[in-house]
Amino acid sequence: MDEVLAYIGQDQRHKNKFIDIVHVLLAGLKNRDLYDKENIDASCKDVTAMKFFKGQENDRIYCKEVHRGGKTLIVIMGALHEKKKTTKNTNREIAIIRNVGSYTYPDHKIHERKTRKKPC
């Protein structure tokens, strides 16, 4: 997760793109250029990709959507994949997507925050 946060925070361009994606999610809009499902097979049905700079660097943050209480949608950022080179998913991307699809999140773990150690 630290690499995902470092990626998003590396400069204002990346921060702005992340904010754009979050706005799409929070507004309940569909924008496949920014955020879309990765439908490979049934094991990956809840895996999505945040798409950064499509047609340029073409980076992805693969996520897992978790539904709670019928309506609640929680998007958990699972894996960073930089510089996706092809339109179709390669074996490498498929492996990452399947791995993210295998993640499970018990209710009591979703809202826990990881405490960070402050430097001395």
Buried (B, 14 or more C-beta within 10 A) or exposed (E): EEEBEEBBEEEEEBEEBBEBBBEBBEEEEEBEEBBBEBEBEEEBEBBBBBBBEEEEEBBBBBBBBBEEEEEEEEBBBBBBBEEBEEEEBEEEBBEBBBBBBEBEEEEEEEEEEEEEEEEE
